[in-house]
Amino acid sequence: MNGLEQLYQQVILDHSKRRIGDGFKNIAETDPHGESHQYNPTCGDEIRVRATVADGRVTGLEWEGQGCSISMASASVLTELAVGEEHEEFTQQIEAFRSVMRSRGTETPDEELLGDASAFAGVSKFPARVKCAMLAWVAAEDAVNQASNV
């Protein structure tokens, strides 16, 4: 394992423990928001994401879920990345992450656009784990789109 792969592995481990955005602490059920629940029937991972959007910018993203360290770390990294982004930028990040995940390890992530989410590039070599990494992103995309129409 080279130095970059070790760094990426450490990023995933750190986020699976810290879990940024875990728990609905700031976005209440009664607040205007979008919400999406996603389930991976292959492994049983599941996540529920709530998002708020104001003036075209993601102002809040929180989640609750159960799953492997890859899915929980992916949700944590996504939360750190998304909050404060304009909806269009957020959509570009989602598409860039989706493209890397579908590449089976052939695409180098744009670290400036994806930040710590670049750490999941190695996951794309394992198709069974791609759904774990994408779960929160699919839920967030749906929740942010709903919140944009509230």
Helices and strands as residue ranges (DSSP letters): H 3-18, E 34-39, E 46-54, E 57-66, H 69-82, H 87-102, H 111-114, G 115-125, H 127-148
